[in-house]
Every structure is written in C-alpha cells, then in structure tokens.
Amino acid sequence: MVWTDTIYQYDGTFDGFLCCVYESYVNKEFPIAFDGDGEWIFSLCPVRTVNTVSEHARRIYLSLTKRSPLAPQIIRKGFLTCLADKEQHLYALIRKLYEEGASVLRNRGDPVFYPVAKAIRHLDGELEKLRGFIRFSDLNGILGAEIEPKNRVLPLLRGHFCSRYANESFFIYDRTHRELLLYAKGKSRLIPVDSFEMANPCKEEYLYRNLWKKFYDTIAIRERNNSRCQNTQMPKRYRGTMTEFQPESYFTPPESPAALQGPSAPGGIPAPGKPSESLPSAPG
C-alpha cells in the first residue's frame, strides 16, 4: 500500500507528537513535515490537524517500551533538544525501531540515530552546566532565577531543583522558550508565559549579590588568568544570567544614594560653594 505524503499540525507537546506517529500508521500517511507552532502552512501536500488523545499517545509510548526500555526516554529527550526538524528525525528513528528493534540504539554511528544522539549529548551537557550556573535571587521570600538555554531543559531540571530546594518556594524562567517552572509546598508546575519581568529584590539581596561578587573577584589570581580555559569551563552564553558577570547596576538598589548620585567634582578639586550675592552677574 502506498503511503500518502502529509503535513501534520499538532499542539507542540510530546503527547501530541506521539499522536502524530499514531495517526501516520493508522491512516497510512507519511508526514513530510510537522508544525507545532500553529502557523499557517502553504503546501501542495495535504495538511491535517492532529488532535492530542492521551490513549493514542499511551499506545505509542508502550509500543516503544516493548522495543527497548530506553526508547521512550531517548525519544522524549530528543524532543526537548534544539535539533532542527527534530520531529522528522525522531519519526525516522521510531520507524527504524519498529522495523529493526533495539539494535538501532546500540549503534550511535547509524545515520538515523546519530543526529538524535548528538543532540541529546548537547542537551545533557547543557543540563550539567545549568545545575551549577543557575543563580537565584531572594524576591521577598521567594527564590527566582532566569536562564537562556538552547534546549528546553526545564522539564529535566525540574526534579533536581525541586528535591534540592524542597522546603523553599522558587521559580525558574526560561527566556528562550518562554516557560516558567513554579514550585511551592511540595508541588511544581510548568506553564507557558507570553511575557515575564522579574520584580526588584529586597535590600538584603543586594548585599548578598555584592558579597558573591566580592568573593568571585577575591579568589581570582590575576597572574594565572586563562581566558581560554574560563571560556571552556564557563561559556559566555551562560553569563548573561550569572550574578558575577552582571553590570554595576545589578548590585545597587534603585533607591540607594549610590544609584541616584549625580556627577561630582573631579578628584582633588573641591566642589564650588554657593556664589556670593556681591559678585557681579554675567553680562547680558
């Protein structure tokens, strides 16, 4: 039987993608493209909207588990990567899993599995760095942080930080994917947000920021500075949200005198006093 080339539109979720796989086998359709952004697509091929049905997603998930216990985890992590056309790569891998079994996942050189394995390796590296690079601020009793990852890492960072700060209330905002992780009283949620602006921290937080910056600058040994090594261990693309690399305004409360101080006289020259009333005025 000939499979029909089709473009699938879905809600962009992992369950929605599994439903696309289900529909392709049920209807004998070959998805040549996936659209999870809800954008209008112009194509000569038929475009079909796939609804997310939990039972359909569950059937595909269980079928992958039967091929290999690692298969669902690999497909899920691959879906969270920033791999270009990730749905097409994952769909091709799923088809090969159905045809050849778990042996595909033991060969990282396989042309179908290699792009997914490479993307997952990049995701794992980013996860490892962010576990140490995320900087929280105290926002009146709530810890808050922002990140700018390439991959959609919040679902995988969720367990780590929820167990590490089990007695705290905190949030982590992903600027890249506009996603917010909320945690309080033992419960966590991942929600999409259209816009987000972090509130100003309390005054005590500015003191801790200055202490951390002072510590970072103090332990540095200028004579042994190695910028290449630093860029390797602490890549520049992570520094935009790290406390120690922020501008001076990040460490000064907006209402403090230092933040509102106007221009002063040059060093060594006293500021002029109030002019005497007896002095002649400037000519007109």
C-alpha positions as CSV (number, residue, x, y, z in Angstrom):
1,M,0.0,0.0,0.0
2,V,1.3,3.5,-0.9
3,W,1.6,5.9,2.0
4,T,0.3,9.5,1.4
5,D,2.6,12.4,1.9
6,T,1.0,14.7,4.5
7,I,1.9,17.6,6.7
8,Y,0.9,17.3,10.3
9,Q,-0.2,20.2,12.6
10,Y,-0.2,19.5,16.3
11,D,-0.1,21.3,19.6
12,G,3.6,21.1,20.0
13,T,3.6,18.8,23.0
14,F,5.3,15.4,23.4
15,D,2.0,13.6,23.6
16,G,0.8,15.5,20.5
17,F,3.9,14.3,18.6
18,L,3.2,10.7,19.7
19,C,-0.4,11.1,18.4
20,C,1.1,12.2,15.0
21,V,3.0,8.9,15.0
22,Y,-0.2,7.0,15.8
23,E,-2.2,8.7,13.1
24,S,0.5,8.1,10.5
25,Y,0.3,4.3,11.0
26,V,-3.5,4.2,11.3
27,N,-4.1,6.3,8.1
28,K,-1.0,5.1,6.2
29,E,0.3,8.7,5.9
30,F,3.9,9.7,5.7
31,P,4.5,13.1,7.5
32,I,6.9,15.1,5.4
33,A,6.7,18.0,7.9
34,F,5.5,18.8,11.3
35,D,4.1,22.1,12.6
36,G,3.9,22.6,16.3
37,D,3.7,26.4,16.3
38,G,0.2,26.8,14.9
39,E,1.5,28.8,11.9
40,W,-0.3,28.7,8.6
41,I,1.5,26.4,6.0
42,F,1.2,26.7,2.2
43,S,1.9,23.4,0.5
44,L,0.7,21.3,-2.3
45,C,0.6,18.3,0.1
46,P,-2.5,17.9,2.3
47,V,-2.3,19.5,5.7
48,R,-4.0,17.7,8.6
49,T,-4.5,18.8,12.2
50,V,-3.8,16.0,14.7
51,N,-5.7,16.2,18.0
52,T,-3.9,15.1,21.1
53,V,-5.6,12.0,22.5
54,S,-4.0,10.6,25.7
55,E,-4.9,7.0,24.8
56,H,-3.2,7.2,21.4
57,A,-0.1,8.7,22.9
58,R,0.0,6.0,25.5
59,R,-0.3,3.2,22.9
60,I,2.7,4.6,21.0
61,Y,4.7,5.0,24.3
62,L,4.0,1.4,25.3
63,S,4.9,0.1,21.9
64,L,8.3,1.9,22.1
65,T,8.9,0.4,25.5
66,K,8.4,-3.1,24.1
67,R,11.1,-2.5,21.5
68,S,13.5,-1.2,24.2
69,P,13.1,0.2,27.7
70,L,15.4,3.1,26.8
71,A,13.5,4.0,23.6
72,P,10.8,6.2,25.3
73,Q,13.5,8.1,27.3
74,I,15.6,8.7,24.2
75,I,12.6,9.9,22.1
76,R,11.4,12.2,24.9
77,K,14.9,13.7,25.4
78,G,15.3,14.1,21.7
79,F,12.0,16.0,21.6
80,L,13.4,18.5,24.2
81,T,16.5,19.3,22.1
82,C,17.1,22.2,19.8
83,L,17.7,19.8,16.9
84,A,16.5,21.3,13.6
85,D,13.5,19.4,12.2
86,K,13.6,17.3,15.3
87,E,10.1,15.7,14.7
88,Q,11.2,14.3,11.3
89,H,14.4,12.9,12.8
90,L,12.5,11.3,15.7
91,Y,9.8,9.9,13.4
92,A,12.5,8.3,11.2
93,L,14.1,6.8,14.3
94,I,10.8,5.4,15.5
95,R,10.1,3.8,12.2
96,K,13.5,2.2,12.3
97,L,12.9,1.0,15.8
98,Y,9.7,-0.7,14.7
99,E,11.5,-2.3,11.7
100,E,14.8,-3.4,13.3
101,G,14.3,-3.3,17.0
102,A,16.6,-2.2,19.8
103,S,19.8,-2.8,17.9
104,V,19.4,0.6,16.3
105,L,20.0,2.3,19.7
106,R,23.3,0.4,20.2
107,N,24.8,1.9,17.1
108,R,25.5,5.6,17.5
109,G,27.0,5.7,14.0
110,D,23.7,4.8,12.5
111,P,22.7,7.6,10.1
112,V,19.2,7.8,11.5
113,F,20.2,7.6,15.2
114,Y,23.3,9.8,15.0
115,P,21.6,13.2,14.7
116,V,19.4,12.4,17.7
117,A,22.2,11.0,19.8
118,K,24.3,14.1,19.0
119,A,21.5,16.5,20.0
120,I,20.9,14.5,23.3
121,R,24.6,14.7,24.1
122,H,24.4,18.5,23.7
123,L,21.3,18.6,25.9
124,D,23.0,16.6,28.6
125,G,26.0,18.9,28.6
126,E,23.7,22.0,28.9
127,L,21.9,20.3,31.8
128,E,25.1,19.6,33.6
129,K,26.3,23.2,33.3
130,L,22.9,24.8,34.3
131,R,22.8,22.7,37.5
132,G,25.8,24.8,38.7
133,F,25.3,28.0,36.8
134,I,21.7,29.0,37.8
135,R,21.8,31.9,40.2
136,F,18.8,32.6,42.4
137,S,17.7,35.9,43.9
138,D,15.7,36.4,47.0
139,L,12.5,38.2,46.0
140,N,10.8,38.8,49.3
141,G,11.0,35.2,50.5
142,I,10.7,33.6,47.0
143,L,13.7,32.4,45.1
144,G,13.8,33.4,41.5
145,A,16.2,32.8,38.5
146,E,16.3,33.2,34.8
147,I,18.1,31.1,32.2
148,E,18.7,31.3,28.4
149,P,19.2,27.7,27.3
150,K,19.3,26.5,23.7
151,N,17.4,23.3,24.6
152,R,14.1,23.0,26.5
153,V,15.7,22.0,29.8
154,L,13.2,23.0,32.5
155,P,11.3,19.6,32.4
156,L,14.6,17.9,33.1
157,L,15.8,20.4,35.7
158,R,12.5,20.2,37.5
159,G,13.3,17.1,39.6
160,H,16.8,18.3,40.5
161,F,15.8,21.7,41.9
162,C,12.5,20.6,43.5
163,S,14.4,18.0,45.6
164,R,17.3,20.3,46.3
165,Y,15.0,23.2,47.5
166,A,12.2,21.1,48.8
167,N,11.5,23.5,51.7
168,E,11.6,26.6,49.6
169,S,9.3,28.4,47.2
170,F,11.1,29.2,43.9
171,F,10.7,29.8,40.2
172,I,12.9,29.5,37.1
173,Y,12.1,31.3,33.9
174,D,13.3,30.1,30.6
175,R,13.7,33.2,28.4
176,T,14.3,31.2,25.2
177,H,11.2,29.0,25.3
178,R,9.1,31.4,27.4
179,E,8.4,28.7,30.0
180,L,8.1,29.1,33.8
181,L,8.8,26.4,36.5
182,L,7.0,27.1,39.7
183,Y,7.5,25.3,43.0
184,A,5.9,25.7,46.4
185,K,4.8,23.4,49.2
186,G,5.9,20.3,47.6
187,K,4.1,20.9,44.3
188,S,5.6,22.1,40.9
189,R,4.1,23.3,37.7
190,L,5.5,24.1,34.2
191,I,3.5,26.8,32.5
192,P,4.0,28.8,29.2
193,V,4.1,32.6,29.6
194,D,3.9,35.2,26.9
195,S,5.9,37.8,28.8
196,F,7.8,37.9,32.1
197,E,9.6,40.6,34.2
198,M,11.3,39.8,37.4
199,A,10.4,42.0,40.4
200,N,13.0,44.0,42.2
201,P,14.7,42.0,45.0
202,C,14.7,43.1,48.7
203,K,17.6,45.2,50.1
204,E,19.2,42.2,51.7
205,E,19.5,40.5,48.4
206,Y,21.7,43.3,47.1
207,L,24.0,42.7,50.0
208,Y,24.3,39.0,49.1
209,R,24.9,39.9,45.4
210,N,27.8,42.2,46.4
211,L,29.2,39.5,48.7
212,W,29.1,36.9,45.9
213,K,30.8,39.4,43.5
214,K,33.4,40.2,46.1
215,F,34.1,36.5,46.7
216,Y,34.4,35.8,42.9
217,D,36.8,38.7,42.4
218,T,38.9,37.9,45.5
219,I,39.6,34.2,44.7
220,A,40.7,35.1,41.2
221,I,44.5,35.0,40.7
222,R,45.3,37.7,38.1
223,E,48.8,36.2,37.4
224,R,47.2,32.9,36.4
225,N,44.4,34.3,34.3
226,N,43.5,31.9,31.5
227,S,40.6,33.3,29.5
228,R,40.5,30.3,27.1
229,C,40.2,27.8,30.0
230,Q,37.5,30.1,31.6
231,N,35.5,30.2,28.3
232,T,35.6,26.4,28.2
233,Q,34.5,25.8,31.8
234,M,32.1,28.8,31.8
235,P,30.9,29.5,28.3
236,K,30.0,33.1,27.6
237,R,26.4,32.3,26.5
238,Y,25.6,31.4,30.1
239,R,27.0,34.6,31.7
240,G,24.0,36.8,30.8
241,T,22.1,35.4,33.8
242,M,25.0,34.8,36.2
243,T,25.4,37.2,39.1
244,E,29.2,37.6,38.9
245,F,29.1,38.9,35.3
246,Q,26.3,41.5,35.7
247,P,26.8,45.3,35.4
248,E,27.2,47.5,38.4
249,S,23.5,48.5,38.4
250,Y,22.7,44.9,39.3
251,F,24.4,45.3,42.7
252,T,22.9,48.6,43.7
253,P,19.3,49.1,44.9
254,P,17.5,51.7,42.7
255,E,16.6,53.9,45.6
256,S,20.0,53.9,47.2
257,P,22.1,57.1,47.1
258,A,24.8,55.4,45.0
259,A,22.3,54.7,42.3
260,L,20.9,58.2,42.3
261,Q,24.2,60.1,42.8
262,G,24.7,62.9,40.3
263,P,28.0,64.0,38.7
264,S,30.6,65.1,41.2
265,A,33.7,67.4,41.1
266,P,36.9,65.9,39.7
267,G,39.2,64.2,42.3
268,G,41.3,66.7,44.3
269,I,39.2,69.7,43.4
270,P,36.6,70.8,45.9
271,A,33.1,71.4,44.7
272,P,32.2,75.1,44.4
273,G,30.1,76.6,47.2
274,K,27.2,78.9,46.9
275,P,28.2,82.1,44.9
276,S,28.3,85.4,46.9
277,E,25.5,87.8,46.2
278,S,28.0,90.7,46.0
279,L,29.7,89.2,42.9
280,P,28.8,90.9,39.5
281,S,26.5,89.0,37.3
282,A,27.4,87.8,33.8
283,P,27.0,90.3,31.0
284,G,23.8,90.1,29.0
